[in-house]
Amino acid sequence: MATKQVFWLRIIMLVGVSLIVVGHIVLIYTFTSTSGDYRGFIIGAACSAIGIVLSLPTKIYLTLVLMEHEHKVNKQAKWP
């Protein structure tokens, strides 16, 4: 497994999860404040949507980790 690619996958995943959390915080603040307008909803939804898109490499990363673990356990596996 290329360590540089895994490093970037981890960074992208962390940024994605952080954006999801920030989006939810903005939406909660917008829902609870009385002076909030529609911009809070747009910003919160945009942060959450971008965070979800950026967290998609999580599945790729977990697949690579599982394949590496399987290779270590089973030496007859044909994994380069």
mmJSON file of the N, C-alpha and C atoms, coordinates in Angstrom:
{"data_MODEL":{"atom_site":{
"group_PDB":["ATOM","ATOM","ATOM","ATOM","ATOM","ATOM","ATOM","ATOM","ATOM","ATOM","ATOM","ATOM","ATOM","ATOM","ATOM","ATOM","ATOM","ATOM","ATOM","ATOM","ATOM","ATOM","ATOM","ATOM","ATOM","ATOM","ATOM","ATOM","ATOM","ATOM","ATOM","ATOM","ATOM","ATOM","ATOM","ATOM","ATOM","ATOM","ATOM","ATOM","ATOM","ATOM","ATOM","ATOM","ATOM","ATOM","ATOM","ATOM","ATOM","ATOM","ATOM","ATOM","ATOM","ATOM","ATOM","ATOM","ATOM","ATOM","ATOM","ATOM","ATOM","ATOM","ATOM","ATOM","ATOM","ATOM","ATOM","ATOM","ATOM","ATOM","ATOM","ATOM","ATOM","ATOM","ATOM","ATOM","ATOM","ATOM","ATOM","ATOM","ATOM","ATOM","ATOM","ATOM","ATOM","ATOM","ATOM","ATOM","ATOM","ATOM","ATOM","ATOM","ATOM","ATOM","ATOM","ATOM","ATOM","ATOM","ATOM","ATOM","ATOM","ATOM","ATOM","ATOM","ATOM","ATOM","ATOM","ATOM","ATOM","ATOM","ATOM","ATOM","ATOM","ATOM","ATOM","ATOM","ATOM","ATOM","ATOM","ATOM","ATOM","ATOM","ATOM","ATOM","ATOM","ATOM","ATOM","ATOM","ATOM","ATOM","ATOM","ATOM","ATOM","ATOM","ATOM","ATOM","ATOM","ATOM","ATOM","ATOM","ATOM","ATOM","ATOM","ATOM","ATOM","ATOM","ATOM","ATOM","ATOM","ATOM","ATOM","ATOM","ATOM","ATOM","ATOM","ATOM","ATOM","ATOM","ATOM","ATOM","ATOM","ATOM","ATOM","ATOM","ATOM","ATOM","ATOM","ATOM","ATOM","ATOM","ATOM","ATOM","ATOM","ATOM","ATOM","ATOM","ATOM","ATOM","ATOM","ATOM","ATOM","ATOM","ATOM","ATOM","ATOM","ATOM","ATOM","ATOM","ATOM","ATOM","ATOM","ATOM","ATOM","ATOM","ATOM","ATOM","ATOM","ATOM","ATOM","ATOM","ATOM","ATOM","ATOM","ATOM","ATOM","ATOM","ATOM","ATOM","ATOM","ATOM","ATOM","ATOM","ATOM","ATOM","ATOM","ATOM","ATOM","ATOM","ATOM","ATOM","ATOM","ATOM","ATOM","ATOM","ATOM","ATOM","ATOM","ATOM","ATOM","ATOM","ATOM","ATOM","ATOM","ATOM","ATOM","ATOM","ATOM","ATOM","ATOM","ATOM"],
"id":[1,2,3,4,5,6,7,8,9,10,11,12,13,14,15,16,17,18,19,20,21,22,23,24,25,26,27,28,29,30,31,32,33,34,35,36,37,38,39,40,41,42,43,44,45,46,47,48,49,50,51,52,53,54,55,56,57,58,59,60,61,62,63,64,65,66,67,68,69,70,71,72,73,74,75,76,77,78,79,80,81,82,83,84,85,86,87,88,89,90,91,92,93,94,95,96,97,98,99,100,101,102,103,104,105,106,107,108,109,110,111,112,113,114,115,116,117,118,119,120,121,122,123,124,125,126,127,128,129,130,131,132,133,134,135,136,137,138,139,140,141,142,143,144,145,146,147,148,149,150,151,152,153,154,155,156,157,158,159,160,161,162,163,164,165,166,167,168,169,170,171,172,173,174,175,176,177,178,179,180,181,182,183,184,185,186,187,188,189,190,191,192,193,194,195,196,197,198,199,200,201,202,203,204,205,206,207,208,209,210,211,212,213,214,215,216,217,218,219,220,221,222,223,224,225,226,227,228,229,230,231,232,233,234,235,236,237,238,239,240],
"type_symbol":["N","C","C","N","C","C","N","C","C","N","C","C","N","C","C","N","C","C","N","C","C","N","C","C","N","C","C","N","C","C","N","C","C","N","C","C","N","C","C","N","C","C","N","C","C","N","C","C","N","C","C","N","C","C","N","C","C","N","C","C","N","C","C","N","C","C","N","C","C","N","C","C","N","C","C","N","C","C","N","C","C","N","C","C","N","C","C","N","C","C","N","C","C","N","C","C","N","C","C","N","C","C","N","C","C","N","C","C","N","C","C","N","C","C","N","C","C","N","C","C","N","C","C","N","C","C","N","C","C","N","C","C","N","C","C","N","C","C","N","C","C","N","C","C","N","C","C","N","C","C","N","C","C","N","C","C","N","C","C","N","C","C","N","C","C","N","C","C","N","C","C","N","C","C","N","C","C","N","C","C","N","C","C","N","C","C","N","C","C","N","C","C","N","C","C","N","C","C","N","C","C","N","C","C","N","C","C","N","C","C","N","C","C","N","C","C","N","C","C","N","C","C","N","C","C","N","C","C","N","C","C","N","C","C","N","C","C","N","C","C"],
"label_atom_id":["N","CA","C","N","CA","C","N","CA","C","N","CA","C","N","CA","C","N","CA","C","N","CA","C","N","CA","C","N","CA","C","N","CA","C","N","CA","C","N","CA","C","N","CA","C","N","CA","C","N","CA","C","N","CA","C","N","CA","C","N","CA","C","N","CA","C","N","CA","C","N","CA","C","N","CA","C","N","CA","C","N","CA","C","N","CA","C","N","CA","C","N","CA","C","N","CA","C","N","CA","C","N","CA","C","N","CA","C","N","CA","C","N","CA","C","N","CA","C","N","CA","C","N","CA","C","N","CA","C","N","CA","C","N","CA","C","N","CA","C","N","CA","C","N","CA","C","N","CA","C","N","CA","C","N","CA","C","N","CA","C","N","CA","C","N","CA","C","N","CA","C","N","CA","C","N","CA","C","N","CA","C","N","CA","C","N","CA","C","N","CA","C","N","CA","C","N","CA","C","N","CA","C","N","CA","C","N","CA","C","N","CA","C","N","CA","C","N","CA","C","N","CA","C","N","CA","C","N","CA","C","N","CA","C","N","CA","C","N","CA","C","N","CA","C","N","CA","C","N","CA","C","N","CA","C","N","CA","C","N","CA","C","N","CA","C","N","CA","C","N","CA","C","N","CA","C","N","CA","C"],
"label_alt_id":[null,null,null,null,null,null,null,null,null,null,null,null,null,null,null,null,null,null,null,null,null,null,null,null,null,null,null,null,null,null,null,null,null,null,null,null,null,null,null,null,null,null,null,null,null,null,null,null,null,null,null,null,null,null,null,null,null,null,null,null,null,null,null,null,null,null,null,null,null,null,null,null,null,null,null,null,null,null,null,null,null,null,null,null,null,null,null,null,null,null,null,null,null,null,null,null,null,null,null,null,null,null,null,null,null,null,null,null,null,null,null,null,null,null,null,null,null,null,null,null,null,null,null,null,null,null,null,null,null,null,null,null,null,null,null,null,null,null,null,null,null,null,null,null,null,null,null,null,null,null,null,null,null,null,null,null,null,null,null,null,null,null,null,null,null,null,null,null,null,null,null,null,null,null,null,null,null,null,null,null,null,null,null,null,null,null,null,null,null,null,null,null,null,null,null,null,null,null,null,null,null,null,null,null,null,null,null,null,null,null,null,null,null,null,null,null,null,null,null,null,null,null,null,null,null,null,null,null,null,null,null,null,null,null,null,null,null,null,null,null],
"label_comp_id":["MET","MET","MET","ALA","ALA","ALA","THR","THR","THR","LYS","LYS","LYS","GLN","GLN","GLN","VAL","VAL","VAL","PHE","PHE","PHE","TRP","TRP","TRP","LEU","LEU","LEU","ARG","ARG","ARG","ILE","ILE","ILE","ILE","ILE","ILE","MET","MET","MET","LEU","LEU","LEU","VAL","VAL","VAL","GLY","GLY","GLY","VAL","VAL","VAL","SER","SER","SER","LEU","LEU","LEU","ILE","ILE","ILE","VAL","VAL","VAL","VAL","VAL","VAL","GLY","GLY","GLY","HIS","HIS","HIS","ILE","ILE","ILE","VAL","VAL","VAL","LEU","LEU","LEU","ILE","ILE","ILE","TYR","TYR","TYR","THR","THR","THR","PHE","PHE","PHE","THR","THR","THR","SER","SER","SER","THR","THR","THR","SER","SER","SER","GLY","GLY","GLY","ASP","ASP","ASP","TYR","TYR","TYR","ARG","ARG","ARG","GLY","GLY","GLY","PHE","PHE","PHE","ILE","ILE","ILE","ILE","ILE","ILE","GLY","GLY","GLY","ALA","ALA","ALA","ALA","ALA","ALA","CYS","CYS","CYS","SER","SER","SER","ALA","ALA","ALA","ILE","ILE","ILE","GLY","GLY","GLY","ILE","ILE","ILE","VAL","VAL","VAL","LEU","LEU","LEU","SER","SER","SER","LEU","LEU","LEU","PRO","PRO","PRO","THR","THR","THR","LYS","LYS","LYS","ILE","ILE","ILE","TYR","TYR","TYR","LEU","LEU","LEU","THR","THR","THR","LEU","LEU","LEU","VAL","VAL","VAL","LEU","LEU","LEU","MET","MET","MET","GLU","GLU","GLU","HIS","HIS","HIS","GLU","GLU","GLU","HIS","HIS","HIS","LYS","LYS","LYS","VAL","VAL","VAL","ASN","ASN","ASN","LYS","LYS","LYS","GLN","GLN","GLN","ALA","ALA","ALA","LYS","LYS","LYS","TRP","TRP","TRP","PRO","PRO","PRO"],
"label_asym_id":["A","A","A","A","A","A","A","A","A","A","A","A","A","A","A","A","A","A","A","A","A","A","A","A","A","A","A","A","A","A","A","A","A","A","A","A","A","A","A","A","A","A","A","A","A","A","A","A","A","A","A","A","A","A","A","A","A","A","A","A","A","A","A","A","A","A","A","A","A","A","A","A","A","A","A","A","A","A","A","A","A","A","A","A","A","A","A","A","A","A","A","A","A","A","A","A","A","A","A","A","A","A","A","A","A","A","A","A","A","A","A","A","A","A","A","A","A","A","A","A","A","A","A","A","A","A","A","A","A","A","A","A","A","A","A","A","A","A","A","A","A","A","A","A","A","A","A","A","A","A","A","A","A","A","A","A","A","A","A","A","A","A","A","A","A","A","A","A","A","A","A","A","A","A","A","A","A","A","A","A","A","A","A","A","A","A","A","A","A","A","A","A","A","A","A","A","A","A","A","A","A","A","A","A","A","A","A","A","A","A","A","A","A","A","A","A","A","A","A","A","A","A","A","A","A","A","A","A","A","A","A","A","A","A","A","A","A","A","A","A"],
"label_entity_id":["1","1","1","1","1","1","1","1","1","1","1","1","1","1","1","1","1","1","1","1","1","1","1","1","1","1","1","1","1","1","1","1","1","1","1","1","1","1","1","1","1","1","1","1","1","1","1","1","1","1","1","1","1","1","1","1","1","1","1","1","1","1","1","1","1","1","1","1","1","1","1","1","1","1","1","1","1","1","1","1","1","1","1","1","1","1","1","1","1","1","1","1","1","1","1","1","1","1","1","1","1","1","1","1","1","1","1","1","1","1","1","1","1","1","1","1","1","1","1","1","1","1","1","1","1","1","1","1","1","1","1","1","1","1","1","1","1","1","1","1","1","1","1","1","1","1","1","1","1","1","1","1","1","1","1","1","1","1","1","1","1","1","1","1","1","1","1","1","1","1","1","1","1","1","1","1","1","1","1","1","1","1","1","1","1","1","1","1","1","1","1","1","1","1","1","1","1","1","1","1","1","1","1","1","1","1","1","1","1","1","1","1","1","1","1","1","1","1","1","1","1","1","1","1","1","1","1","1","1","1","1","1","1","1","1","1","1","1","1","1"],
"label_seq_id":[1,1,1,2,2,2,3,3,3,4,4,4,5,5,5,6,6,6,7,7,7,8,8,8,9,9,9,10,10,10,11,11,11,12,12,12,13,13,13,14,14,14,15,15,15,16,16,16,17,17,17,18,18,18,19,19,19,20,20,20,21,21,21,22,22,22,23,23,23,24,24,24,25,25,25,26,26,26,27,27,27,28,28,28,29,29,29,30,30,30,31,31,31,32,32,32,33,33,33,34,34,34,35,35,35,36,36,36,37,37,37,38,38,38,39,39,39,40,40,40,41,41,41,42,42,42,43,43,43,44,44,44,45,45,45,46,46,46,47,47,47,48,48,48,49,49,49,50,50,50,51,51,51,52,52,52,53,53,53,54,54,54,55,55,55,56,56,56,57,57,57,58,58,58,59,59,59,60,60,60,61,61,61,62,62,62,63,63,63,64,64,64,65,65,65,66,66,66,67,67,67,68,68,68,69,69,69,70,70,70,71,71,71,72,72,72,73,73,73,74,74,74,75,75,75,76,76,76,77,77,77,78,78,78,79,79,79,80,80,80],
"pdbx_PDB_ins_code":[null,null,null,null,null,null,null,null,null,null,null,null,null,null,null,null,null,null,null,null,null,null,null,null,null,null,null,null,null,null,null,null,null,null,null,null,null,null,null,null,null,null,null,null,null,null,null,null,null,null,null,null,null,null,null,null,null,null,null,null,null,null,null,null,null,null,null,null,null,null,null,null,null,null,null,null,null,null,null,null,null,null,null,null,null,null,null,null,null,null,null,null,null,null,null,null,null,null,null,null,null,null,null,null,null,null,null,null,null,null,null,null,null,null,null,null,null,null,null,null,null,null,null,null,null,null,null,null,null,null,null,null,null,null,null,null,null,null,null,null,null,null,null,null,null,null,null,null,null,null,null,null,null,null,null,null,null,null,null,null,null,null,null,null,null,null,null,null,null,null,null,null,null,null,null,null,null,null,null,null,null,null,null,null,null,null,null,null,null,null,null,null,null,null,null,null,null,null,null,null,null,null,null,null,null,null,null,null,null,null,null,null,null,null,null,null,null,null,null,null,null,null,null,null,null,null,null,null,null,null,null,null,null,null,null,null,null,null,null,null],
"Cartn_x":[0.856,0.0,0.904,0.645,1.448,1.13,2.159,1.925,1.485,1.955,1.56,0.063,-0.436,-1.864,-2.713,-2.262,-2.995,-3.0,-1.888,-1.811,-2.859,-2.952,-3.922,-5.361,-5.591,-6.928,-7.34,-6.408,-6.706,-6.998,-6.202,-6.426,-7.794,-8.133,-9.425,-10.568,-10.412,-11.453,-11.635,-10.537,-10.637,-11.282,-10.928,-11.543,-13.041,-13.401,-14.808,-15.625,-15.101,-15.818,-15.904,-14.842,-14.86,-15.916,-16.021,-17.044,-18.456,-18.646,-19.965,-20.321,-19.369,-19.607,-19.875,-19.07,-19.274,-20.635,-21.026,-22.336,-23.472,-23.36,-24.405,-24.44,-23.275,-23.242,-23.895,-23.597,-24.204,-25.717,-26.174,-27.618,-28.296,-27.678,-28.263,-28.349,-27.277,-27.295,-28.379,-28.521,-29.521,-30.937,-31.171,-32.493,-32.839,-31.848,-32.151,-32.161,-31.487,-31.471,-32.712,-33.163,-34.358,-33.999,-32.739,-32.356,-31.715,-31.644,-31.023,-31.889,-31.233,-31.984,-31.615,-31.98,-31.806,-30.341,-29.432,-28.017,-27.405,-27.861,-27.374,-27.73,-28.943,-29.358,-28.517,-28.259,-27.47,-26.037,-25.434,-24.049,-23.952,-24.877,-24.873,-25.071,-26.009,-26.266,-25.085,-24.466,-23.312,-22.132,-21.869,-20.78,-21.038,-22.26,-22.589,-22.457,-22.933,-22.868,-21.425,-20.609,-19.204,-18.481,-18.814,-18.218,-18.564,-19.797,-20.209,-19.461,-19.306,-18.564,-17.1,-16.508,-15.104,-14.891,-15.922,-15.758,-15.973,-16.241,-16.398,-15.131,-13.912,-12.723,-12.57,-13.408,-13.347,-13.507,-14.406,-14.64,-13.407,-12.769,-11.555,-10.449,-10.28,-9.24,-9.453,-10.682,-10.96,-10.764,-11.086,-10.842,-9.352,-8.542,-7.094,-6.515,-6.99,-6.513,-6.907,-8.144,-8.602,-7.798,-7.509,-6.727,-5.299,-4.714,-3.369,-3.36,-4.375,-4.478,-4.661,-5.487,-5.728,-4.443,-3.637,-2.361,-1.398,-1.374,-0.494,-0.928,-2.245,-2.757,-2.579,-2.88,-2.83,-1.678,-0.592,0.592,0.408,-0.57,-0.801,-1.649,-2.114,-2.951,-2.119,-2.717,-2.011,-2.165,-1.547,-1.576,-0.148,0.134,1.535,2.116],
"Cartn_y":[-1.168,0.0,1.234,2.14,3.356,4.267,4.624,5.402,6.823,7.382,8.752,8.814,7.797,7.773,7.591,6.735,6.515,7.789,8.497,9.758,10.74,10.879,11.813,11.349,10.029,9.521,9.861,9.731,10.065,11.55,12.391,13.836,14.204,13.666,13.965,13.476,12.291,11.779,12.681,13.123,13.997,15.333,15.899,17.155,16.942,15.824,15.535,15.399,14.654,14.481,15.813,16.6,17.913,18.825,18.8,19.616,19.158,17.858,17.36,17.892,17.843,18.333,19.838,20.59,22.043,22.362,21.622,21.833,21.596,20.555,20.291,21.361,21.838,22.904,24.171,24.509,25.701,25.524,24.34,24.113,24.178,23.618,23.686,25.129,25.899,27.312,28.071,27.78,28.474,28.126,26.853,26.451,27.083,27.212,27.696,29.216,29.912,31.374,31.958,33.063,33.709,34.711,35.151,36.152,35.53,34.201,33.536,33.641,33.765,33.822,32.607,32.634,31.486,31.189,32.149,31.907,30.849,30.801,29.777,28.37,28.221,26.921,26.533,27.487,27.215,26.849,27.588,27.312,25.964,25.687,24.413,23.224,23.361,22.278,22.091,23.181,23.082,22.418,22.788,22.155,20.664,20.311,18.893,18.121,18.698,18.02,17.831,18.862,18.748,17.755,17.758,16.803,15.37,15.131,13.775,13.329,14.214,13.871,13.587,14.377,14.167,12.946,12.466,11.282,9.99,10.063,8.86,8.003,8.56,7.697,6.794,6.935,6.057,4.601,4.349,2.98,2.442,3.252,2.839,2.542,3.416,3.241,1.957,1.723,0.513,-0.745,-0.686,-1.825,-2.105,-1.067,-1.255,-1.834,-1.359,-1.885,-3.35,-3.693,-5.08,-5.984,-5.517,-6.325,-6.533,-5.52,-5.652,-6.634,-6.555,-7.485,-8.913,-9.088,-10.413,-10.978,-10.134,-10.583,-11.03,-10.315,-10.698,-12.017,-12.235,-13.452,-14.645,-14.45,-15.534,-15.263,-15.968,-15.738,-16.24,-17.1,-17.593,-16.645,-15.563,-14.612,-13.951,-13.684,-13.076,-11.566,-10.964,-9.506,-8.996,-8.131,-7.72,-6.927],
"Cartn_z":[0.0,0.0,0.0,-0.894,-0.991,0.186,0.939,2.147,1.839,0.722,0.353,0.038,-0.664,-0.995,0.262,1.159,2.403,3.236,3.248,3.977,3.455,2.134,1.563,1.781,1.744,2.037,3.468,4.404,5.797,5.963,5.309,5.4,4.836,3.676,3.049,3.938,4.545,5.436,6.649,7.245,8.411,8.069,6.919,6.493,6.251,5.647,5.385,6.655,7.614,8.879,9.625,9.567,10.219,9.591,8.266,7.603,7.951,8.106,8.512,9.897,10.819,12.179,12.164,11.413,11.325,10.72,9.689,9.077,10.049,10.853,11.843,12.926,13.34,14.345,13.798,12.557,11.938,11.835,11.445,11.339,12.703,13.723,15.069,15.539,15.305,15.697,14.931,13.65,12.836,13.293,13.634,14.096,15.443,16.323,17.675,17.783,16.887,16.991,16.339,16.899,16.354,15.261,15.242,14.246,13.01,12.938,11.794,10.553,9.422,8.165,7.323,6.068,5.185,4.888,5.044,4.745,5.66,6.896,7.822,7.363,6.836,6.311,5.1,4.221,3.018,3.382,4.295,4.691,5.399,6.298,7.009,6.084,5.167,4.22,3.264,2.839,1.943,2.643,3.888,4.649,4.823,5.154,5.332,4.014,2.926,1.63,1.172,1.292,0.895,1.801,3.092,4.025,3.686,3.285,2.901,1.655,0.68,-0.536,-0.209,0.679,1.031,1.92,2.572,3.41,2.629,1.34,0.526,0.453,0.472,0.436,1.651,2.65,3.811,3.399,2.479,2.016,1.292,0.476,-0.228,0.78,1.754,2.762,3.558,3.996,4.764,3.927,2.641,1.76,1.632,1.483,1.387,2.678,3.816,5.094,5.243,4.862,4.95,4.024,2.818,1.88,2.386,2.972,3.528,4.697,5.547,6.677,6.166,5.163,4.583,3.982,3.387,2.81,3.905,5.013,6.111,6.737,6.824,7.434,6.499,5.238,4.267,3.297,3.456,2.623,1.192,0.927,-0.428,-1.266,-0.678,-1.419,-2.497,-3.628,-4.754,-4.714,-3.74,-3.567,-3.661,-4.632,-4.838,-3.695],
"occupancy":[1.0,1.0,1.0,1.0,1.0,1.0,1.0,1.0,1.0,1.0,1.0,1.0,1.0,1.0,1.0,1.0,1.0,1.0,1.0,1.0,1.0,1.0,1.0,1.0,1.0,1.0,1.0,1.0,1.0,1.0,1.0,1.0,1.0,1.0,1.0,1.0,1.0,1.0,1.0,1.0,1.0,1.0,1.0,1.0,1.0,1.0,1.0,1.0,1.0,1.0,1.0,1.0,1.0,1.0,1.0,1.0,1.0,1.0,1.0,1.0,1.0,1.0,1.0,1.0,1.0,1.0,1.0,1.0,1.0,1.0,1.0,1.0,1.0,1.0,1.0,1.0,1.0,1.0,1.0,1.0,1.0,1.0,1.0,1.0,1.0,1.0,1.0,1.0,1.0,1.0,1.0,1.0,1.0,1.0,1.0,1.0,1.0,1.0,1.0,1.0,1.0,1.0,1.0,1.0,1.0,1.0,1.0,1.0,1.0,1.0,1.0,1.0,1.0,1.0,1.0,1.0,1.0,1.0,1.0,1.0,1.0,1.0,1.0,1.0,1.0,1.0,1.0,1.0,1.0,1.0,1.0,1.0,1.0,1.0,1.0,1.0,1.0,1.0,1.0,1.0,1.0,1.0,1.0,1.0,1.0,1.0,1.0,1.0,1.0,1.0,1.0,1.0,1.0,1.0,1.0,1.0,1.0,1.0,1.0,1.0,1.0,1.0,1.0,1.0,1.0,1.0,1.0,1.0,1.0,1.0,1.0,1.0,1.0,1.0,1.0,1.0,1.0,1.0,1.0,1.0,1.0,1.0,1.0,1.0,1.0,1.0,1.0,1.0,1.0,1.0,1.0,1.0,1.0,1.0,1.0,1.0,1.0,1.0,1.0,1.0,1.0,1.0,1.0,1.0,1.0,1.0,1.0,1.0,1.0,1.0,1.0,1.0,1.0,1.0,1.0,1.0,1.0,1.0,1.0,1.0,1.0,1.0,1.0,1.0,1.0,1.0,1.0,1.0,1.0,1.0,1.0,1.0,1.0,1.0,1.0,1.0,1.0,1.0,1.0,1.0],
"B_iso_or_equiv":[0.0,0.0,0.0,0.0,0.0,0.0,0.0,0.0,0.0,0.0,0.0,0.0,0.0,0.0,0.0,0.0,0.0,0.0,0.0,0.0,0.0,0.0,0.0,0.0,0.0,0.0,0.0,0.0,0.0,0.0,0.0,0.0,0.0,0.0,0.0,0.0,0.0,0.0,0.0,0.0,0.0,0.0,0.0,0.0,0.0,0.0,0.0,0.0,0.0,0.0,0.0,0.0,0.0,0.0,0.0,0.0,0.0,0.0,0.0,0.0,0.0,0.0,0.0,0.0,0.0,0.0,0.0,0.0,0.0,0.0,0.0,0.0,0.0,0.0,0.0,0.0,0.0,0.0,0.0,0.0,0.0,0.0,0.0,0.0,0.0,0.0,0.0,0.0,0.0,0.0,0.0,0.0,0.0,0.0,0.0,0.0,0.0,0.0,0.0,0.0,0.0,0.0,0.0,0.0,0.0,0.0,0.0,0.0,0.0,0.0,0.0,0.0,0.0,0.0,0.0,0.0,0.0,0.0,0.0,0.0,0.0,0.0,0.0,0.0,0.0,0.0,0.0,0.0,0.0,0.0,0.0,0.0,0.0,0.0,0.0,0.0,0.0,0.0,0.0,0.0,0.0,0.0,0.0,0.0,0.0,0.0,0.0,0.0,0.0,0.0,0.0,0.0,0.0,0.0,0.0,0.0,0.0,0.0,0.0,0.0,0.0,0.0,0.0,0.0,0.0,0.0,0.0,0.0,0.0,0.0,0.0,0.0,0.0,0.0,0.0,0.0,0.0,0.0,0.0,0.0,0.0,0.0,0.0,0.0,0.0,0.0,0.0,0.0,0.0,0.0,0.0,0.0,0.0,0.0,0.0,0.0,0.0,0.0,0.0,0.0,0.0,0.0,0.0,0.0,0.0,0.0,0.0,0.0,0.0,0.0,0.0,0.0,0.0,0.0,0.0,0.0,0.0,0.0,0.0,0.0,0.0,0.0,0.0,0.0,0.0,0.0,0.0,0.0,0.0,0.0,0.0,0.0,0.0,0.0,0.0,0.0,0.0,0.0,0.0,0.0],
"pdbx_formal_charge":[null,null,null,null,null,null,null,null,null,null,null,null,null,null,null,null,null,null,null,null,null,null,null,null,null,null,null,null,null,null,null,null,null,null,null,null,null,null,null,null,null,null,null,null,null,null,null,null,null,null,null,null,null,null,null,null,null,null,null,null,null,null,null,null,null,null,null,null,null,null,null,null,null,null,null,null,null,null,null,null,null,null,null,null,null,null,null,null,null,null,null,null,null,null,null,null,null,null,null,null,null,null,null,null,null,null,null,null,null,null,null,null,null,null,null,null,null,null,null,null,null,null,null,null,null,null,null,null,null,null,null,null,null,null,null,null,null,null,null,null,null,null,null,null,null,null,null,null,null,null,null,null,null,null,null,null,null,null,null,null,null,null,null,null,null,null,null,null,null,null,null,null,null,null,null,null,null,null,null,null,null,null,null,null,null,null,null,null,null,null,null,null,null,null,null,null,null,null,null,null,null,null,null,null,null,null,null,null,null,null,null,null,null,null,null,null,null,null,null,null,null,null,null,null,null,null,null,null,null,null,null,null,null,null,null,null,null,null,null,null],
"auth_seq_id":[1,1,1,2,2,2,3,3,3,4,4,4,5,5,5,6,6,6,7,7,7,8,8,8,9,9,9,10,10,10,11,11,11,12,12,12,13,13,13,14,14,14,15,15,15,16,16,16,17,17,17,18,18,18,19,19,19,20,20,20,21,21,21,22,22,22,23,23,23,24,24,24,25,25,25,26,26,26,27,27,27,28,28,28,29,29,29,30,30,30,31,31,31,32,32,32,33,33,33,34,34,34,35,35,35,36,36,36,37,37,37,38,38,38,39,39,39,40,40,40,41,41,41,42,42,42,43,43,43,44,44,44,45,45,45,46,46,46,47,47,47,48,48,48,49,49,49,50,50,50,51,51,51,52,52,52,53,53,53,54,54,54,55,55,55,56,56,56,57,57,57,58,58,58,59,59,59,60,60,60,61,61,61,62,62,62,63,63,63,64,64,64,65,65,65,66,66,66,67,67,67,68,68,68,69,69,69,70,70,70,71,71,71,72,72,72,73,73,73,74,74,74,75,75,75,76,76,76,77,77,77,78,78,78,79,79,79,80,80,80],
"auth_comp_id":["MET","MET","MET","ALA","ALA","ALA","THR","THR","THR","LYS","LYS","LYS","GLN","GLN","GLN","VAL","VAL","VAL","PHE","PHE","PHE","TRP","TRP","TRP","LEU","LEU","LEU","ARG","ARG","ARG","ILE","ILE","ILE","ILE","ILE","ILE","MET","MET","MET","LEU","LEU","LEU","VAL","VAL","VAL","GLY","GLY","GLY","VAL","VAL","VAL","SER","SER","SER","LEU","LEU","LEU","ILE","ILE","ILE","VAL","VAL","VAL","VAL","VAL","VAL","GLY","GLY","GLY","HIS","HIS","HIS","ILE","ILE","ILE","VAL","VAL","VAL","LEU","LEU","LEU","ILE","ILE","ILE","TYR","TYR","TYR","THR","THR","THR","PHE","PHE","PHE","THR","THR","THR","SER","SER","SER","THR","THR","THR","SER","SER","SER","GLY","GLY","GLY","ASP","ASP","ASP","TYR","TYR","TYR","ARG","ARG","ARG","GLY","GLY","GLY","PHE","PHE","PHE","ILE","ILE","ILE","ILE","ILE","ILE","GLY","GLY","GLY","ALA","ALA","ALA","ALA","ALA","ALA","CYS","CYS","CYS","SER","SER","SER","ALA","ALA","ALA","ILE","ILE","ILE","GLY","GLY","GLY","ILE","ILE","ILE","VAL","VAL","VAL","LEU","LEU","LEU","SER","SER","SER","LEU","LEU","LEU","PRO","PRO","PRO","THR","THR","THR","LYS","LYS","LYS","ILE","ILE","ILE","TYR","TYR","TYR","LEU","LEU","LEU","THR","THR","THR","LEU","LEU","LEU","VAL","VAL","VAL","LEU","LEU","LEU","MET","MET","MET","GLU","GLU","GLU","HIS","HIS","HIS","GLU","GLU","GLU","HIS","HIS","HIS","LYS","LYS","LYS","VAL","VAL","VAL","ASN","ASN","ASN","LYS","LYS","LYS","GLN","GLN","GLN","ALA","ALA","ALA","LYS","LYS","LYS","TRP","TRP","TRP","PRO","PRO","PRO"],
"auth_asym_id":["A","A","A","A","A","A","A","A","A","A","A","A","A","A","A","A","A","A","A","A","A","A","A","A","A","A","A","A","A","A","A","A","A","A","A","A","A","A","A","A","A","A","A","A","A","A","A","A","A","A","A","A","A","A","A","A","A","A","A","A","A","A","A","A","A","A","A","A","A","A","A","A","A","A","A","A","A","A","A","A","A","A","A","A","A","A","A","A","A","A","A","A","A","A","A","A","A","A","A","A","A","A","A","A","A","A","A","A","A","A","A","A","A","A","A","A","A","A","A","A","A","A","A","A","A","A","A","A","A","A","A","A","A","A","A","A","A","A","A","A","A","A","A","A","A","A","A","A","A","A","A","A","A","A","A","A","A","A","A","A","A","A","A","A","A","A","A","A","A","A","A","A","A","A","A","A","A","A","A","A","A","A","A","A","A","A","A","A","A","A","A","A","A","A","A","A","A","A","A","A","A","A","A","A","A","A","A","A","A","A","A","A","A","A","A","A","A","A","A","A","A","A","A","A","A","A","A","A","A","A","A","A","A","A","A","A","A","A","A","A"],
"auth_atom_id":["N","CA","C","N","CA","C","N","CA","C","N","CA","C","N","CA","C","N","CA","C","N","CA","C","N","CA","C","N","CA","C","N","CA","C","N","CA","C","N","CA","C","N","CA","C","N","CA","C","N","CA","C","N","CA","C","N","CA","C","N","CA","C","N","CA","C","N","CA","C","N","CA","C","N","CA","C","N","CA","C","N","CA","C","N","CA","C","N","CA","C","N","CA","C","N","CA","C","N","CA","C","N","CA","C","N","CA","C","N","CA","C","N","CA","C","N","CA","C","N","CA","C","N","CA","C","N","CA","C","N","CA","C","N","CA","C","N","CA","C","N","CA","C","N","CA","C","N","CA","C","N","CA","C","N","CA","C","N","CA","C","N","CA","C","N","CA","C","N","CA","C","N","CA","C","N","CA","C","N","CA","C","N","CA","C","N","CA","C","N","CA","C","N","CA","C","N","CA","C","N","CA","C","N","CA","C","N","CA","C","N","CA","C","N","CA","C","N","CA","C","N","CA","C","N","CA","C","N","CA","C","N","CA","C","N","CA","C","N","CA","C","N","CA","C","N","CA","C","N","CA","C","N","CA","C","N","CA","C","N","CA","C","N","CA","C","N","CA","C","N","CA","C","N","CA","C","N","CA","C"],
"pdbx_PDB_model_num":[1,1,1,1,1,1,1,1,1,1,1,1,1,1,1,1,1,1,1,1,1,1,1,1,1,1,1,1,1,1,1,1,1,1,1,1,1,1,1,1,1,1,1,1,1,1,1,1,1,1,1,1,1,1,1,1,1,1,1,1,1,1,1,1,1,1,1,1,1,1,1,1,1,1,1,1,1,1,1,1,1,1,1,1,1,1,1,1,1,1,1,1,1,1,1,1,1,1,1,1,1,1,1,1,1,1,1,1,1,1,1,1,1,1,1,1,1,1,1,1,1,1,1,1,1,1,1,1,1,1,1,1,1,1,1,1,1,1,1,1,1,1,1,1,1,1,1,1,1,1,1,1,1,1,1,1,1,1,1,1,1,1,1,1,1,1,1,1,1,1,1,1,1,1,1,1,1,1,1,1,1,1,1,1,1,1,1,1,1,1,1,1,1,1,1,1,1,1,1,1,1,1,1,1,1,1,1,1,1,1,1,1,1,1,1,1,1,1,1,1,1,1,1,1,1,1,1,1,1,1,1,1,1,1,1,1,1,1,1,1]
}}}
